[in-house]
């Protein structure tokens, strides 16, 4: 595996993690009633849910 393909893979994973984070942030900005309507799994349990930061993408298996 070349260094360029490794860098490309890491950049792709980071980009996917960032898009996922931005989507979650947009959904969390919606009122809780709308979150429940769309079936967001954390809508009922927002106080006890744990959030994964950007660092959670590193080393994670797909």
N, C-alpha and C positions, 0 to 999 in steps of 0.2 A: 504494500500500500504506500503510495507516494505521499509526501507531505502536503501537496496541493489537494489531494482527495480527502485527506484527514481534515484539513482546514475547511474545505467545502462542506463536509459532513457536519462538523461542529457548527458552522455558520447556519446550516439548514436547521439543525436541532434548536439552536438559539432563536432563529426566526419563528419556528413553530411554537416554541414556548412563549415567546413574546406575544404572538397573535392569540394564543390561548389565554394569557393573562389579561390582555385588553378586552377580550370577549367576556371573561368572567367579571371584569371591572364594570363593563357596560351593563351586564345583567344585574349585578349587585346594586347598581344605581337606580334600577326600577323599583317601584313600590312593591312591598312584599306580596300584595294581592296578585299583581301581574306575574311575579315570579312563581307563585303557586299555580296560576292558570297555565303557564307554559310548562309546568312540571319540573322546574328547577329543583334538583334534589336537596339543596341546602336551604331552601326557602323556609322550611319549618324549624330548622335547627341552626339559626345564624349565630346564636350566642356561644354555642359549644363547638362550632366547626373550627378546624385548624386550616390555616391557609399556607400554601406552599409558595415560597418565594421564587425568584428567578433561578436561584441556585439548585432547585429541585430537578432541573433538566439535565444536570451534569451526571453522567454515569447511570442514568436511568435506562432500564431495558424497555424496548418497545414491544 
